[in-house]
Amino acid sequence: MRDAVGLFMALQTQWKWIGAGMAGAFRSGIDYPAIAPTAAALDVKLTADLFNDIRLLERESLRVWNARR
């Protein structure tokens, strides 16, 4: 999970945002095409398990952010 957290933190600028008019904007998820090159830049092997860990962190982050809205 250590690689997942490091990679997830490196992806912090790669979130997709959706405009919601007067309601502002909200995150919809990580830009998945950015994951592989970011992992490569960090010399982290992107495995299926690591990808699933990233998705878990993404899902929980979205849950927390959306609860604050």
OpenMM code with the backbone's topology and positions (N, CA, C; nanometers):
from openmm import Vec3, app, unit

residues = "MET ARG ASP ALA VAL GLY LEU PHE MET ALA LEU GLN THR GLN TRP LYS TRP ILE GLY ALA GLY MET ALA GLY ALA PHE ARG SER GLY ILE ASP TYR PRO ALA ILE ALA PRO THR ALA ALA ALA LEU ASP VAL LYS LEU THR ALA ASP LEU PHE ASN ASP ILE ARG LEU LEU GLU ARG GLU SER LEU ARG VAL TRP ASN ALA ARG ARG".split()
positions = [
    Vec3(0.0819, -0.1200, 0.0000),
    Vec3(0.0000, 0.0000, 0.0000),
    Vec3(0.0864, 0.1266, 0.0000),
    Vec3(0.2116, 0.1120, 0.0424),
    Vec3(0.3012, 0.2279, 0.0453),
    Vec3(0.3191, 0.2875, -0.0940),
    Vec3(0.3412, 0.2021, -0.1958),
    Vec3(0.3529, 0.2519, -0.3332),
    Vec3(0.2240, 0.3194, -0.3765),
    Vec3(0.1109, 0.2638, -0.3360),
    Vec3(-0.0189, 0.3203, -0.3748),
    Vec3(-0.0357, 0.4605, -0.3183),
    Vec3(-0.0001, 0.4788, -0.1933),
    Vec3(-0.0148, 0.6108, -0.1312),
    Vec3(0.0797, 0.7113, -0.1971),
    Vec3(0.2035, 0.6714, -0.2209),
    Vec3(0.2982, 0.7605, -0.2874),
    Vec3(0.2526, 0.7986, -0.4268),
    Vec3(0.2058, 0.6999, -0.5027),
    Vec3(0.1572, 0.7267, -0.6377),
    Vec3(0.0312, 0.8125, -0.6330),
    Vec3(-0.0588, 0.7820, -0.5416),
    Vec3(-0.1817, 0.8597, -0.5269),
    Vec3(-0.1492, 1.0064, -0.4970),
    Vec3(-0.0549, 1.0302, -0.4086),
    Vec3(-0.0164, 1.1678, -0.3761),
    Vec3(0.0468, 1.2376, -0.4966),
    Vec3(0.1229, 1.1636, -0.5758),
    Vec3(0.1840, 1.2221, -0.6953),
    Vec3(0.0793, 1.2577, -0.8003),
    Vec3(-0.0361, 1.1944, -0.7932),
    Vec3(-0.1443, 1.2197, -0.8888),
    Vec3(-0.2368, 1.3328, -0.8441),
    Vec3(-0.2006, 1.4037, -0.7383),
    Vec3(-0.2909, 1.5048, -0.6830),
    Vec3(-0.3281, 1.6152, -0.7816),
    Vec3(-0.2463, 1.6382, -0.8831),
    Vec3(-0.2804, 1.7408, -0.9829),
    Vec3(-0.3527, 1.6814, -1.1034),
    Vec3(-0.3861, 1.5545, -1.0974),
    Vec3(-0.4447, 1.4854, -1.2124),
    Vec3(-0.5928, 1.4516, -1.1933),
    Vec3(-0.6616, 1.5249, -1.1085),
    Vec3(-0.8047, 1.5010, -1.0880),
    Vec3(-0.8848, 1.5682, -1.1980),
    Vec3(-0.9885, 1.5009, -1.2433),
    Vec3(-1.0830, 1.5600, -1.3379),
    Vec3(-1.1865, 1.6381, -1.2572),
    Vec3(-1.2211, 1.7544, -1.3060),
    Vec3(-1.3203, 1.8400, -1.2417),
    Vec3(-1.4372, 1.8605, -1.3371),
    Vec3(-1.5547, 1.8699, -1.2815),
    Vec3(-1.6753, 1.8964, -1.3604),
    Vec3(-1.7382, 2.0238, -1.3077),
    Vec3(-1.7652, 2.1161, -1.3987),
    Vec3(-1.8342, 2.2389, -1.3603),
    Vec3(-1.9812, 2.2102, -1.3364),
    Vec3(-2.0344, 2.2708, -1.2313),
    Vec3(-2.1751, 2.2489, -1.1958),
    Vec3(-2.2497, 2.3819, -1.1886),
    Vec3(-2.2150, 2.4728, -1.2785),
    Vec3(-2.2840, 2.6018, -1.2831),
    Vec3(-2.2690, 2.6789, -1.1534),
    Vec3(-2.3808, 2.7243, -1.1012),
    Vec3(-2.3808, 2.8043, -0.9786),
    Vec3(-2.3365, 2.7230, -0.8567),
    Vec3(-2.3420, 2.5922, -0.8668),
    Vec3(-2.3016, 2.5066, -0.7547),
    Vec3(-2.1499, 2.4903, -0.7468),
    Vec3(-2.0781, 2.5482, -0.8410),
    Vec3(-1.9324, 2.5383, -0.8399),
    Vec3(-1.8821, 2.4234, -0.9248),
    Vec3(-1.7811, 2.3564, -0.8769),
    Vec3(-1.7210, 2.2443, -0.9488),
    Vec3(-1.6915, 2.1330, -0.8493),
    Vec3(-1.6819, 2.0131, -0.9014),
    Vec3(-1.6499, 1.9007, -0.8138),
    Vec3(-1.5598, 1.8025, -0.8863),
    Vec3(-1.4845, 1.7276, -0.8077),
    Vec3(-1.3951, 1.6260, -0.8633),
    Vec3(-1.4782, 1.5060, -0.9066),
    Vec3(-1.4424, 1.4504, -1.0222),
    Vec3(-1.5137, 1.3306, -1.0683),
    Vec3(-1.4250, 1.2066, -1.0640),
    Vec3(-1.2956, 1.2255, -1.0481),
    Vec3(-1.2046, 1.1120, -1.0421),
    Vec3(-1.0686, 1.1481, -1.0981),
    Vec3(-0.9769, 1.0557, -1.0836),
    Vec3(-0.8412, 1.0741, -1.1350),
    Vec3(-0.8420, 1.0521, -1.2858),
    Vec3(-0.7595, 1.1280, -1.3553),
    Vec3(-0.7414, 1.1104, -1.4990),
    Vec3(-0.6560, 0.9847, -1.5196),
    Vec3(-0.7230, 0.8727, -1.5473),
    Vec3(-0.6546, 0.7430, -1.5523),
    Vec3(-0.5372, 0.7375, -1.6496),
    Vec3(-0.5425, 0.8033, -1.7662),
    Vec3(-0.4250, 0.7991, -1.8541),
    Vec3(-0.2984, 0.8584, -1.7910),
    Vec3(-0.3122, 0.9344, -1.6841),
    Vec3(-0.1950, 0.9926, -1.6176),
    Vec3(-0.1284, 0.8957, -1.5207),
    Vec3(-0.1950, 0.7868, -1.4864),
    Vec3(-0.1417, 0.6970, -1.3839),
    Vec3(-0.0137, 0.6271, -1.4296),
    Vec3(-0.0141, 0.5665, -1.5471),
    Vec3(0.1028, 0.4902, -1.5930),
    Vec3(0.2280, 0.5765, -1.6070),
    Vec3(0.2211, 0.6934, -1.6726),
    Vec3(0.3440, 0.7725, -1.6820),
    Vec3(0.3917, 0.8266, -1.5468),
    Vec3(0.2991, 0.8534, -1.4573),
    Vec3(0.3383, 0.8993, -1.3239),
    Vec3(0.4076, 0.7867, -1.2481),
    Vec3(0.3531, 0.6661, -1.2575),
    Vec3(0.4167, 0.5500, -1.1942),
    Vec3(0.5564, 0.5286, -1.2518),
    Vec3(0.5693, 0.5386, -1.3835),
    Vec3(0.6999, 0.5202, -1.4476),
    Vec3(0.7992, 0.6264, -1.4008),
    Vec3(0.7535, 0.7503, -1.3879),
    Vec3(0.8416, 0.8583, -1.3423),
    Vec3(0.8907, 0.8345, -1.2001),
    Vec3(0.8091, 0.7662, -1.1208),
    Vec3(0.8462, 0.7352, -0.9825),
    Vec3(0.9177, 0.6007, -0.9707),
    Vec3(0.9380, 0.5348, -1.0844),
    Vec3(0.9999, 0.4019, -1.0884),
    Vec3(0.9202, 0.3008, -1.0051),
    Vec3(0.7876, 0.3087, -1.0182),
    Vec3(0.6958, 0.2177, -0.9496),
    Vec3(0.6313, 0.1290, -1.0552),
    Vec3(0.6350, -0.0014, -1.0339),
    Vec3(0.5733, -0.0950, -1.1274),
    Vec3(0.4216, -0.0918, -1.1085),
    Vec3(0.3512, -0.0589, -1.2147),
    Vec3(0.2055, -0.0497, -1.2091),
    Vec3(0.1456, -0.1882, -1.2322),
    Vec3(0.1031, -0.2507, -1.1255),
    Vec3(0.0402, -0.3827, -1.1318),
    Vec3(-0.1106, -0.3666, -1.1178),
    Vec3(-0.1823, -0.4744, -1.1426),
    Vec3(-0.3278, -0.4717, -1.1252),
    Vec3(-0.3633, -0.4418, -0.9800),
    Vec3(-0.2893, -0.4988, -0.8864),
    Vec3(-0.3161, -0.4729, -0.7445),
    Vec3(-0.2924, -0.3263, -0.7093),
    Vec3(-0.1852, -0.2694, -0.7615),
    Vec3(-0.1564, -0.1284, -0.7348),
    Vec3(-0.2651, -0.0400, -0.7953),
    Vec3(-0.3066, -0.0707, -0.9167),
    Vec3(-0.4136, 0.0061, -0.9806),
    Vec3(-0.5413, -0.0007, -0.8972),
    Vec3(-0.5739, -0.1187, -0.8465),
    Vec3(-0.6929, -0.1328, -0.7622),
    Vec3(-0.6788, -0.0549, -0.6320),
    Vec3(-0.5587, -0.0500, -0.5758),
    Vec3(-0.5361, 0.0307, -0.4553),
    Vec3(-0.5575, 0.1792, -0.4847),
    Vec3(-0.5100, 0.2252, -0.6003),
    Vec3(-0.5309, 0.3650, -0.6401),
    Vec3(-0.6801, 0.3931, -0.6530),
    Vec3(-0.7528, 0.3010, -0.7141),
    Vec3(-0.8976, 0.3188, -0.7293),
    Vec3(-0.9681, 0.3230, -0.5938),
    Vec3(-0.9218, 0.2428, -0.4996),
    Vec3(-0.9789, 0.2449, -0.3649),
    Vec3(-0.9547, 0.3811, -0.2984),
    Vec3(-0.8324, 0.4311, -0.3069),
    Vec3(-0.8017, 0.5623, -0.2503),
    Vec3(-0.8831, 0.6718, -0.3188),
    Vec3(-0.8983, 0.6609, -0.4495),
    Vec3(-0.9787, 0.7572, -0.5250),
    Vec3(-1.1239, 0.7554, -0.4768),
    Vec3(-1.1800, 0.6373, -0.4665),
    Vec3(-1.3205, 0.6223, -0.4258),
    Vec3(-1.3443, 0.6797, -0.2860),
    Vec3(-1.2538, 0.6503, -0.1937),
    Vec3(-1.2701, 0.7012, -0.0572),
    Vec3(-1.2508, 0.8525, -0.0512),
    Vec3(-1.1580, 0.9044, -0.1305),
    Vec3(-1.1388, 1.0498, -0.1359),
    Vec3(-1.2635, 1.1180, -0.1889),
    Vec3(-1.3204, 1.0630, -0.2945),
    Vec3(-1.4437, 1.1204, -0.3491),
    Vec3(-1.5566, 1.1148, -0.2472),
    Vec3(-1.5650, 1.0052, -0.1733),
    Vec3(-1.6700, 0.9923, -0.0715),
    Vec3(-1.6564, 1.1028, 0.0334),
    Vec3(-1.5342, 1.1271, 0.0787),
    Vec3(-1.5108, 1.2303, 0.1801),
    Vec3(-1.5396, 1.3687, 0.1234),
    Vec3(-1.4871, 1.3983, 0.0045),
    Vec3(-1.5090, 1.5302, -0.0547),
    Vec3(-1.6569, 1.5556, -0.0819),
    Vec3(-1.7265, 1.4554, -0.1321),
    Vec3(-1.8688, 1.4730, -0.1624),
    Vec3(-1.9528, 1.4873, -0.0362),
    Vec3(-1.9088, 1.4289, 0.0733),
    Vec3(-1.9815, 1.4430, 0.2001),
    Vec3(-1.9713, 1.5860, 0.2532),
    Vec3(-1.8681, 1.6568, 0.2144),
    Vec3(-1.8471, 1.7956, 0.2595),
    Vec3(-1.9296, 1.8954, 0.1795),
    Vec3(-1.9841, 1.8535, 0.0690),
    Vec3(-2.0593, 1.9442, -0.0187),
    Vec3(-2.1929, 1.9774, 0.0385),
] * unit.nanometer
topology = app.Topology()
chain = topology.addChain("A")
for resn in residues:
    res = topology.addResidue(resn, chain)
    for name in ("N", "CA", "C"):
        topology.addAtom(name, app.Element.getBySymbol(name[0]), res)
